[in-house]
Amino acid sequence: MKDYIIRATAADSQIRAFAITSRELAEHARQVHNTSPVATAALGRLLTGAAMMGSMMKGEDNLLTIIMKGDGPIQGLTVTADSHANVKGYPGNPNVIIPPNYLGKLDVGAAIGYGTMTVIKDLGMKEPYSSQVALTTSEVAEDLTYYFASSEQVPSAVALGVLMEKDNTVKQAGGFIIQLMPFADESVVRRLEEKVSEITSVTQMLEQGMTPEDILDVVLGEFGVEILDRIPAGFSCNCSKQRVEKVLISVGKQELKNMINDGKDIEVNCHFCNTNYTFNVEELKELTKKAIR
């Protein structure tokens, strides 16, 4: 099943909802960064949440960045998403290995540790909108729930999950975000809280063969779900050698000359997709001609 997001409303638009299946993008991130199981789970969850949050933005060029910075051994996570649900991201330490938690599950919270979550939205204004909240459990879903409540004043339920195979590839990944509109009736609020509390595991639902549509039907079926659209989601990095050239030109003539004087090829790595770009001395000499200072 290709990754995609369902956007929907329920209870006469008192509820808006998003659900995603994201196994392929989480597995692609694992392959690109060669992540350990707990790093795969942490990055996969944040990429999954970011894809849905990206699809909430309306502008063609809008960009979302989420940075989770904690004192745990994973040394932070950074992801970005656009309004078309294209995501990319990386962990500070992709090789982190820690014991399972008391339930025998991958301990994402301990891997991330205590710290902050920063959400930056570039909506084409003069300045990007930025908000920072303290991490609550560092399990990602709860932290996004807290972010929505405290920074956007939108009561939300966020569920995210990544299930690993025995060979450490991604078996299932997905999640949902359900939000209450300001005019939601109190009876709708109470019943929705009850329904959400009954959900034990998103990955279990995906394992049972459920689609994002099925998941929303389980949670919101009694409220009358109206599917608005279906959006493809995926891991996508827009880096290129031309973009890296611009960065090198921006460092200035003197810095480029220092690189040339070393007489060696230089290698520039894209953190997001782990692609390496190599520039030889002749290429660096060409770039000095384009440097302004």
N, C-alpha and C positions, 0 to 999 in steps of 0.2 A: 504493500500500500504506500503510495507516494505521500509525503508529508503535506498536510493542508490544515487550514484553520476554518472553522465555521463561526460566522458572526450571526447572532440571533437576538431577539427580544422575547419577552414573556410578560404575562399579567398586564396586558394592554400597555406595553412599553414602560411599566414600572420597574422592570428588570432588564438589564442588557447582559449578554453572555457571549463568551468566546470559548471555544474548545479546540484542541489541537492534537494531532498525532505527529510525533517528531522523531521517530526512530532513526530515519535516514540522516537527518542533520546532526543528531547526537553522535551517531556512529561515524559520520564524516569528520566531526571534530575530534573524536577519539583517534582516528587514523592519522589525521594531520598532525596532532600534537603528541601522539604516542602516549596517551594518558593512562595512569594507573586506574583501577576500578573506582576508587573514591573520587579521584579528580574527574573521571568521566561523568560520574553521577552529579557532582557539583556543577561542572560546566554545562552538562546537558540540561539540568534543571533551569539554570539561569538563561541559557539560549532559548529554551522552550517558553519561559515567561516573557522574555524580551521580544520574541516573534509576535506573541499576542499583543503586547503593549505597542509594538511598532505598528501593527495593523489598526490600532485605535487612532493613529495620527492621520490627518486628512491631506496635508500638503505633499505634493509629488516628491519634493526634495527634503522633506522633514527627516530628521535623524535623531535616534535615541541612543544614549550611552548609559550603561549601568556599571558601576564599579563597586564591588564588595571588597573592602579592605579590612582584614582582621589580623589577629596575632597568631593564627594557626599556621601549620606547616605548608599549606597550599600557597601561602604568600599572596593571596588576593585573586580576584577574578575580574576580568574586564570583557564586556560584550557590547556590541552595537547592533542596532536594527533599523531598517528603513520602513517606510509606510507600506511597502509591498511584502513585508514579512521575510525579507532577506536578512539573515543574521550572520555574525562572525564573532569570534571571541577566543580568549586564551586564559589559562591559569598561570599564576606566577611560577609555581613549581608543579609541572605535570606528572612528576614521578612520586608524589607523596604516598606513603603507605602507612596506615595506622590501623590499630585493632578495630573490629566491629563494635557497635554500641551494645547496650545491655539487651537489646532485642535481637542481636545477631545480624543487624543490618549495617550497610556502609555508613560510617559516621561522618556525614557531610558537615554537620555542625562543628565537630571537633577539628576537622580539617581546616575550616574557615576561621574559627575562633571568634573572639570578641572584637568588635570594631564598628565600622560605619558602612552604610550603603549610600552612594551618591547617584542620583538620577539626573542626567543632563538631557534636555530636549532642545534641539536646534530647530526652531520652527520658522526660520527665515527672518526673524526679527533682528533688531540691532544687536541684542545680546541674547545668548542662549539662556533658557530657564534652567536653573540648577537648584536641587533640593537635597539635603543630606539628613539621614535619620540614623539612629543607633540600631545596630543589629540586635534582634530580639533572640531568636534561637539559632541563627546562622544556617538554618535548614533551607533557606531560599524562599519557599512559598510563604511561610509565616512572615518573613521580612518584607516581602512585596505586599502582603496584606496590611501590614503596619504602615508601610509607605503610603499606600492609597488612602488609608484612614487619616494619617497625620498630615501629609503634605497636600493631598488633593481633596480631602474631606469627602471621600467617596467610600461608604461602607462596602467592603468587597470580601469575597471568599476566593482564595487562590489555592489551587491544588496542582502540584507538579510531581512527576515521578520518572525515574529512569531505572529500568530493570536490566541486570546484566546476565549474560549467558555464562556457562562454566568456563568457556574459553576467553572470557573477559571482553567479548564484543557486546554491543547493545542489543538486547532482546526486544524491549519495548520502551517507548518514551512518549510522554504526552502530558496533558493537563487541561485545566479550565480556569477561567476567571469569570466570576459572576458578580455583578455590581447592582446595587440598589439606587434608583433615581431618587432625588430629593422629595418627590411627591408620592413616594411609595406608601401604600396604606399599611397601618400597623399590623393588621392581620396577615398581610402578605409577608412582611418582615419576619414575624414570628414563625410562620410556616416554612419560610425559606431557611431560616436558621435550623429548624428541625431536620429538614431534608438534607442540608449540607452536613450536619453532624452524623448522619447515617452513612456517609461515604467513607469507607475505610482506606481504599487504595485505588488510585487511578490506573496504575500499571496492572492491577488485578483485573480491572474492567477491560483493559486493552487485551490482556491475556485471554480473556473469554471471547475475544473476537469483536468487541464493541468498537464502533466508529465514533468520531467526535459527535455525530448526530445522535447516536445511541446514548452517549454519556449525558448529553444535554437533556435528552428525553427522560432519562432516569431521574435527574435532579429536578428538572423543571416541567416535566410532562403535564402535571396537573394544573400548571399555570397557563397552559396554552402556548407552546413554543412556536415562534415564527422565524424560520431561517431567512436571513437577509442575503447572505452571500457566502461563497466558498473561495478561499484564497490559497494558492499554492505557497508553501513555506520551504525555505532551504538555507543551507550554509553557503554563503557567497561572499567572496572577497574581491574588491575592486582594485587591488594593487596591480601595478604593472611596472615594467622597467622604465617607461616614460615618466611615471609618477615619482619613482625613486630618483631619476635624473634631476627632476625639479628640486627635490630635497637636497641633493648634493650641490646643485648650482647655488642654492640659497645659503650654503655654509661659507661661500666666498672664495675668491681667487687664492688667497694665501693658504687657507686650509687645504684646498685642492692641490696646490703646489707641494705642500708638505707630503701629501699622499703620493704624488708623482715621484718625489725625491726618494721615497722609500723603495721605489722600483718594483713594487709587488702589486698583484691584483688585490682589489678590495672586495669584500663580500658584505652585502647589506641584507639583513633578514627582516621579513614582515612578521611581526609578532602574531598577527591575527590568523594567518594561514600557513605560517612557517615556511614560506617560499624564500629561497635565497637568490639574490641577484648579484652577479659578478661583473665587475668593471675592470678592464685591463688598463695599463698605463696610457695607451693611445686614446682610449675612450675618455679617460680623465682629462687628458690634454684638450680634447674637443670641448669638454664641459667648461674648462677655464675660459674659453673664448666667449661663452654665454654668461659667465658670472659678471655681475655688475661691480661688485666691490672686491 
